[in-house]
Amino acid sequence: MSTKPLKNIIEVKNVSIGYNKKKHSQIVLEDISFSSQKGELISIVGTNGIGKSTLLKTLARIQPHLQGEMLLKNKAFKEYSTLDFATQLSVVLTESPSSKNITVKELVSLGRYPYTNWIGILTEVDEEIIKESLLDTDTINLAEKKCSELSDGQLQRVMIARALVQNTSIILLDEPTTHLDIYHRAYILKLLKDLAIKKKKTIIFSTHEIDLAIQVSHKMIVMTKEKIYFNKPEKLIKSGCFENLFPSETIQFDHELKQFILKK
């Protein structure tokens, strides 16, 4: 029996997302199609409430998609067991860890749960992966600090390290630059791009930082009420999709600057 050659890590085909109610489904957005390959950083952008987090939660299998087809390495999402799915895809949500009284290393180590036994004993291989992830995120010097002692930027890097030790092909992040200043927003997004390339991972993140996303993303998913756009940033700019993202009387997109500016 021949198998289809693996080109795309994720394939989303004509998917509708939303919520299952008791008697009917509430569709938030439909006809979503995109694919991702190794080493790509993909951003999801759009106005508040458009469905960015809903799409991420659907990709993370936190909630089911309503219509269409979703494949992970040529295999339907629903065909993966919970444990197998956890070895393929990791998630960094906006919520802080439930307990900040643990050390950075202890928090990062939790990412090895799909591979450890039921009492969570770490092997030498686990320890080496944890150390490498701390080095990759420049958090090795924070390893023995309590999470409660970290700044928002440091904690975000630690959460990325925890996703890295899960050793998945895909990492999803929901608004990873929330509460950060401009320097740390740029730092985190550059870190994600470097990790995608260096580790050959598919990294997909939602963000309000559209200007920065245009600069760092290999591809972008632009969500509007009328249509979902997916392409390289430069092609999306040429298509004019950013011009219709916000009310034109307030803000406009400058093609030369590749950013939004207040309308005079």
Summary of the structure (lengths in Angstrom):
residues: 264
radius of gyration: 19.0
end to end distance: 63.3
largest distance: 63.3
contacts: 803
relative contact order: 0.16
helix: 36%
strand: 27%
